[in-house]
Amino acid sequence: MKRPLSRRDFLKITGAGLGALAFNPYKFSELDALHLPKRLPQFPASEIIGRVVDPDIDLRSRPTNDPGLNTSIGKLSADSLIEWGREVVGNVVGGLSNQRYVETPQGYVYGSVVQPTKNKPNTPVTEMPSGLPGFWAEVTVPYIDLTHEGVVASPWLNDLILYNFPPRLYYGQVVWIDQIRQNNGFVEYRWNEDAYGRGYGYGGSYGEFFWGDGAGFKALTEEDVAPISPNIDPAEKTISLDLDYQILSCFEGKNEVFFARVSTGKNYDPLTGEKSDDYATPAGNLLTHWKIISKNMTAGTAQAGYSTPAVPWSTFISGEGVAIHGAFWHNAFGEIRSHGCINVSPEDAKWIFRWTTPYVSLAQSEMRLSLPEHGTIVQSTERTF
């Protein structure tokens, strides 16, 4: 018997994107469904498509959660897709900074739990690049349902099976493709989260692979990752990270050239609620020393851990675990909520990845530096009392 999924359970497997599509339900009731080929579904005809990232989210008649106004008019499951009309400033009761709601034809949804996506299908390639072991591809549709091959190895997939939800890739994720097939009547790409700079996940020798509809992937080119402002002296490029206001700015000399809202690490234990630095993003001068196009991030315990594959555009700035990276599992930028990393949108993460040094090409996939060598300096600040 499958046990019910609580909100806490859901957050344990961040980025799993659990749930069913509201207008086109996908039932994942049999393990055999893991191995069936899957085409892209019909997505809403909206310029921006919102993907609800948490379960049991309120659809409201007004942009407020004020309990005295009784604004809830329905519930949305995770991975429900909504027509994104516009963002409006509402009234959020409960101590959160983000006051934004997404307006839809049916009502309002709190903006922090809606990932903005687009439906940009591609013409897939039908053959692997000559002489190459594979290629990087970016998900350009709200999600891609996956077909499993091989063993069940990752905590991510084990949890999905336990909770009876389908494995998917989401808008903005970047994956390594090592095979192409057409024997099911359409072009499918095989995602292999392998070692050797290709994700360090559970593909390769672990033996866990996935196939997805090739129309949902954009094959990346070197132009897509070309350095931004390569003629600027690398010493003139710095990043300012404000842990109090949850904002990040990129500077060339004294000129601010990029701004993003971020979500940094919690300064409390997520289990006990007590103050702790275990998940806090460090303050001080942090040094870019490792960049990788896509990275499996699995760590922690069953109670407070996480397992998220294909985290895109990771720029590591402290040790082996603190990075600026894309987050597709929430839209709560401006709120503290991570396990220590600096969450930004996938689009912002890609810009930062291209702008910071050392520059990394698709062919390289990743680059590591050892002190005294380092790349762009991140000046992380936090008020002390």
C-alpha positions as CSV (number, residue, x, y, z in Angstrom):
1,M,0.0,0.0,0.0
2,K,1.3,3.4,-0.9
3,R,1.4,5.8,2.0
4,P,0.0,9.3,1.6
5,L,2.3,12.2,0.7
6,S,2.5,15.0,3.3
7,R,3.8,18.4,2.6
8,R,6.9,17.6,4.7
9,D,7.5,14.4,2.7
10,F,7.2,16.5,-0.5
11,L,9.8,19.0,0.6
12,K,12.2,16.1,1.5
13,I,12.4,15.3,-2.2
14,T,12.8,18.8,-3.5
15,G,12.5,19.2,-7.2
16,A,10.8,15.8,-7.6
17,G,7.8,17.8,-8.9
18,L,5.2,15.4,-7.5
19,G,1.6,15.3,-8.6
20,A,-0.6,15.2,-11.6
21,L,-1.5,17.5,-14.4
22,A,-4.8,19.2,-13.5
23,F,-6.3,19.3,-17.0
24,N,-4.7,16.1,-18.2
25,P,-4.3,13.7,-15.3
26,Y,-1.4,11.2,-15.4
27,K,-2.0,8.2,-13.2
28,F,1.2,6.4,-12.1
29,S,-0.3,3.3,-10.4
30,E,1.8,0.5,-11.8
31,L,5.6,0.0,-11.8
32,D,5.2,-1.1,-15.4
33,A,4.3,2.4,-16.3
34,L,8.0,3.3,-15.7
35,H,9.0,1.5,-18.8
36,L,6.3,2.7,-21.3
37,P,7.3,5.3,-23.9
38,K,5.7,8.7,-23.3
39,R,5.0,11.6,-25.7
40,L,4.7,15.2,-24.6
41,P,1.2,16.1,-23.4
42,Q,-0.9,18.9,-24.7
43,F,0.2,22.0,-22.8
44,P,-2.0,25.1,-22.2
45,A,-1.9,27.7,-25.0
46,S,-0.4,30.5,-22.9
47,E,2.8,32.5,-23.5
48,I,3.8,31.8,-19.9
49,I,2.6,28.6,-18.3
50,G,2.8,28.4,-14.5
51,R,3.6,25.0,-13.0
52,V,2.4,24.5,-9.4
53,V,5.4,23.0,-7.5
54,D,3.8,22.0,-4.2
55,P,0.8,19.8,-3.4
56,D,-2.6,21.1,-2.1
57,I,-2.2,24.7,-3.2
58,D,-5.1,27.2,-2.8
59,L,-6.7,28.8,-5.8
60,R,-8.1,32.1,-4.5
61,S,-10.8,34.6,-5.4
62,R,-8.5,37.4,-4.3
63,P,-4.7,37.7,-4.0
64,T,-4.6,37.2,-0.2
65,N,-4.5,34.3,2.2
66,D,-6.1,36.4,5.0
67,P,-8.1,33.7,6.9
68,G,-10.8,36.2,7.8
69,L,-11.7,36.7,4.1
70,N,-12.2,33.0,3.1
71,T,-10.7,33.4,-0.4
72,S,-10.0,29.8,-1.2
73,I,-12.1,28.6,-4.1
74,G,-10.3,25.4,-5.0
75,K,-7.2,23.2,-4.6
76,L,-4.3,22.6,-7.1
77,S,-2.1,19.5,-7.0
78,A,1.6,19.7,-7.7
79,D,2.4,19.9,-11.4
80,S,-0.9,21.5,-12.2
81,L,-0.4,23.9,-15.1
82,I,-2.1,27.3,-15.1
83,E,-2.4,30.1,-17.6
84,W,-0.1,32.8,-16.3
85,G,-1.8,36.1,-16.8
86,R,0.2,38.6,-14.8
87,E,1.8,39.0,-11.4
88,V,0.0,41.2,-8.8
89,V,0.9,42.5,-5.4
90,G,-1.4,40.9,-2.8
91,N,-1.5,40.5,1.0
92,V,0.3,37.4,2.4
93,V,-0.4,36.7,6.0
94,G,2.2,34.6,7.8
95,G,5.5,36.4,7.9
96,L,6.7,35.8,4.3
97,S,8.4,38.6,2.3
98,N,7.0,37.6,-1.1
99,Q,3.6,39.3,-1.6
100,R,3.2,38.3,-5.3
101,Y,0.3,36.3,-6.7
102,V,-0.1,35.0,-10.2
103,E,-3.4,36.0,-11.8
104,T,-5.1,33.3,-13.9
105,P,-8.5,33.2,-15.6
106,Q,-9.8,31.1,-12.7
107,G,-8.3,33.0,-9.8
108,Y,-5.1,33.8,-8.0
109,V,-2.2,31.5,-6.9
110,Y,0.6,32.4,-4.6
111,G,3.6,33.2,-6.7
112,S,6.3,31.4,-4.6
113,V,4.8,28.0,-5.5
114,V,4.4,28.6,-9.3
115,Q,7.4,28.1,-11.6
116,P,7.1,30.3,-14.7
117,T,7.7,28.0,-17.8
118,K,7.2,28.2,-21.5
119,N,6.2,25.6,-24.1
120,K,8.9,25.8,-26.8
121,P,9.0,22.4,-28.5
122,N,12.0,21.5,-30.7
123,T,12.7,19.5,-33.8
124,P,14.8,16.7,-32.4
125,V,18.0,15.5,-34.0
126,T,17.8,11.9,-35.2
127,E,21.4,10.9,-34.9
128,M,24.2,11.3,-32.3
129,P,26.8,13.9,-33.2
130,S,29.6,12.2,-35.2
131,G,32.6,11.3,-33.1
132,L,31.1,12.6,-29.8
133,P,29.9,10.6,-26.8
134,G,26.8,12.7,-26.4
135,F,25.5,16.2,-26.0
136,W,24.0,18.6,-23.5
137,A,20.3,19.4,-23.8
138,E,18.0,21.9,-22.0
139,V,14.3,21.2,-21.2
140,T,12.2,23.9,-22.9
141,V,8.7,22.7,-22.1
142,P,6.9,22.6,-18.7
143,Y,7.9,19.0,-18.2
144,I,8.9,15.8,-19.9
145,D,7.5,12.4,-18.7
146,L,10.3,9.9,-18.5
147,T,10.7,6.2,-19.4
148,H,13.0,4.3,-17.1
149,E,15.7,1.9,-18.3
150,G,17.9,-0.3,-16.1
151,V,18.0,-0.5,-12.3
152,V,16.3,1.7,-9.7
153,A,19.3,3.3,-8.0
154,S,18.7,6.9,-7.0
155,P,16.9,8.1,-3.8
156,W,14.9,10.4,-6.1
157,L,13.4,7.6,-8.2
158,N,12.9,5.4,-5.1
159,D,10.9,8.1,-3.5
160,L,8.8,8.7,-6.6
161,I,7.9,5.0,-6.7
162,L,7.1,5.0,-3.0
163,Y,4.8,8.0,-3.3
164,N,3.3,6.7,-6.6
165,F,4.3,9.7,-8.8
166,P,5.8,9.8,-12.3
167,P,9.4,10.7,-12.9
168,R,9.7,13.9,-14.9
169,L,12.2,16.5,-16.1
170,Y,11.2,20.2,-15.7
171,Y,11.6,23.4,-17.6
172,G,15.2,24.7,-17.2
173,Q,16.9,21.5,-16.3
174,V,20.0,20.5,-18.3
175,V,20.9,16.9,-19.0
176,W,23.5,14.8,-20.8
177,I,22.1,12.8,-23.7
178,D,24.1,9.7,-24.8
179,Q,21.7,7.8,-27.1
180,I,18.8,8.4,-29.6
181,R,16.1,6.0,-30.7
182,Q,13.1,6.0,-32.9
183,N,11.6,2.5,-32.5
184,N,8.5,3.7,-30.7
185,G,7.3,5.9,-33.5
186,F,8.9,9.2,-32.4
187,V,12.4,10.5,-31.5
188,E,13.5,9.8,-27.9
189,Y,16.7,10.9,-26.2
190,R,18.4,8.9,-23.4
191,W,19.4,10.9,-20.3
192,N,22.5,9.5,-18.6
193,E,23.5,11.3,-15.4
194,D,27.0,9.9,-15.6
195,A,30.3,10.7,-14.0
196,Y,33.0,12.6,-16.0
197,G,31.4,16.0,-15.5
198,R,28.0,14.8,-16.8
199,G,26.1,15.1,-13.5
200,Y,27.7,12.6,-11.1
201,G,24.3,11.0,-10.6
202,Y,23.0,7.4,-10.9
203,G,23.6,6.7,-14.6
204,G,26.9,5.2,-15.8
205,S,28.0,2.3,-13.7
206,Y,25.0,2.6,-11.4
207,G,22.8,1.7,-14.4
208,E,19.8,4.0,-14.0
209,F,18.8,5.7,-17.3
210,F,15.8,7.5,-18.7
211,W,14.3,8.2,-22.1
212,G,12.2,11.3,-23.0
213,D,10.4,12.8,-26.0
214,G,13.2,14.5,-28.0
215,A,10.8,17.4,-28.8
216,G,11.1,18.6,-25.3
217,F,14.9,19.1,-25.4
218,K,16.9,21.9,-27.0
219,A,20.4,20.6,-28.0
220,L,22.8,23.1,-26.6
221,T,25.5,24.7,-28.7
222,E,28.8,26.4,-27.7
223,E,27.1,29.7,-28.5
224,D,24.5,29.0,-25.8
225,V,27.2,29.0,-23.2
226,A,29.6,31.6,-24.7
227,P,31.3,33.8,-22.1
228,I,29.5,37.1,-21.3
229,S,31.8,40.1,-21.2
230,P,35.0,38.1,-21.9
231,N,37.0,41.2,-22.6
232,I,36.5,42.5,-19.1
233,D,39.5,41.9,-16.8
234,P,38.4,38.9,-14.6
235,A,39.7,40.8,-11.6
236,E,37.1,43.5,-12.3
237,K,34.2,41.0,-12.1
238,T,32.8,40.6,-8.6
239,I,29.5,39.4,-7.1
240,S,27.8,41.0,-4.2
241,L,25.5,38.7,-2.2
242,D,23.2,40.2,0.5
243,L,22.0,37.5,2.8
244,D,19.7,39.9,4.7
245,Y,17.8,41.2,1.6
246,Q,18.3,38.0,-0.4
247,I,19.6,39.7,-3.5
248,L,22.7,39.2,-5.7
249,S,24.4,41.8,-8.0
250,C,27.2,41.3,-10.5
251,F,29.6,44.1,-11.0
252,E,32.2,45.0,-13.6
253,G,34.3,47.4,-11.7
254,K,31.8,49.7,-10.1
255,N,29.1,49.1,-12.7
256,E,26.2,46.8,-11.7
257,V,25.5,44.7,-14.8
258,F,23.1,42.0,-13.4
259,F,20.6,41.7,-10.5
260,A,18.7,38.7,-9.2
261,R,16.6,37.8,-6.2
262,V,17.9,34.7,-4.5
263,S,17.1,32.1,-1.8
264,T,20.0,31.3,0.5
265,G,20.5,28.8,3.3
266,K,18.3,28.6,6.5
267,N,20.0,29.7,9.7
268,Y,17.9,27.2,11.7
269,D,17.5,23.5,11.9
270,P,14.6,22.5,9.7
271,L,13.6,19.6,12.1
272,T,13.8,21.4,15.4
273,G,13.4,25.0,14.4
274,E,16.3,26.0,16.6
275,K,19.0,28.4,15.4
276,S,21.8,26.6,13.6
277,D,24.5,27.3,11.1
278,D,24.4,23.8,9.6
279,Y,22.3,25.0,6.6
280,A,23.3,28.7,6.6
281,T,25.0,30.2,3.5
282,P,28.4,31.5,4.7
283,A,29.3,35.2,4.9
284,G,32.7,36.6,3.8
285,N,34.7,36.5,0.6
286,L,33.9,33.3,-1.2
287,L,35.8,32.0,-4.2
288,T,34.5,30.5,-7.4
289,H,36.5,27.2,-7.7
290,W,34.2,24.7,-9.5
291,K,31.7,25.1,-12.2
292,I,29.6,22.3,-13.8
293,I,26.8,22.5,-16.3
294,S,24.5,20.1,-14.5
295,K,24.9,18.3,-11.1
296,N,22.9,15.7,-9.2
297,M,22.5,17.0,-5.6
298,T,21.7,14.3,-3.1
299,A,22.7,14.7,0.6
300,G,21.4,14.6,4.1
301,T,19.3,12.1,6.0
302,A,15.9,10.7,5.3
303,Q,14.4,13.3,7.7
304,A,16.2,16.4,6.5
305,G,17.9,15.4,3.2
306,Y,17.2,16.0,-0.4
307,S,17.6,14.2,-3.7
308,T,17.4,16.4,-6.8
309,P,18.9,15.3,-10.2
310,A,20.0,17.6,-13.0
311,V,20.4,20.9,-11.0
312,P,21.5,23.3,-13.8
313,W,24.3,25.8,-14.1
314,S,26.2,25.2,-10.8
315,T,28.9,27.7,-9.7
316,F,30.5,26.4,-6.5
317,I,31.9,29.1,-4.3
318,S,32.6,27.4,-0.9
319,G,33.7,23.8,-0.4
320,E,32.0,21.0,-2.2
321,G,28.5,22.0,-1.2
322,V,27.7,25.7,-1.6
323,A,26.9,26.8,-5.1
324,I,24.9,29.4,-7.0
325,H,22.6,27.2,-9.1
326,G,19.2,27.1,-10.9
327,A,16.2,26.1,-8.8
328,F,13.2,24.8,-10.8
329,W,11.4,23.4,-7.7
330,H,10.2,26.8,-6.3
331,N,9.7,30.4,-7.2
332,A,10.3,31.8,-3.7
333,F,13.3,33.9,-4.6
334,G,13.7,36.6,-2.0
335,E,13.0,34.2,0.8
336,I,15.5,32.2,2.9
337,R,14.9,28.4,2.2
338,S,17.8,26.5,0.9
339,H,20.2,24.0,2.5
340,G,23.1,26.5,2.1
341,C,23.3,27.0,-1.7
342,I,22.2,30.2,-3.4
343,N,19.1,29.4,-5.4
344,V,18.3,31.5,-8.4
345,S,16.0,30.9,-11.4
346,P,17.5,28.6,-14.1
347,E,17.7,31.6,-16.5
348,D,19.6,33.7,-13.9
349,A,21.9,30.7,-13.1
350,K,22.8,30.3,-16.7
351,W,23.7,34.0,-17.0
352,I,25.9,33.9,-13.9
353,F,27.5,30.7,-15.1
354,R,28.4,32.3,-18.4
355,W,29.6,35.6,-16.9
356,T,31.8,34.3,-14.0
357,T,35.3,32.9,-14.4
358,P,36.6,30.3,-15.0
359,Y,34.8,30.0,-18.3
360,V,33.5,26.5,-19.1
361,S,32.6,25.3,-22.6
362,L,30.2,22.5,-23.4
363,A,33.1,20.3,-24.4
364,Q,34.7,20.8,-21.0
365,S,31.4,20.4,-19.1
366,E,33.0,21.3,-15.8
367,M,36.2,23.0,-14.4
368,R,37.8,22.8,-11.0
369,L,40.5,25.1,-9.6
370,S,42.8,24.6,-6.6
371,L,44.1,27.4,-4.4
372,P,45.8,29.8,-4.9
373,E,43.9,29.7,-8.2
374,H,40.3,30.9,-8.1
375,G,37.6,32.5,-10.3
376,T,35.2,35.3,-9.6
377,I,35.0,36.5,-6.0
378,V,31.6,36.6,-4.2
379,Q,31.3,39.1,-1.4
380,S,28.7,37.6,0.9
381,T,27.4,40.0,3.6
382,E,25.1,39.5,6.6
383,R,24.3,41.9,9.5
384,T,25.4,40.7,12.9
385,F,23.8,41.8,16.1
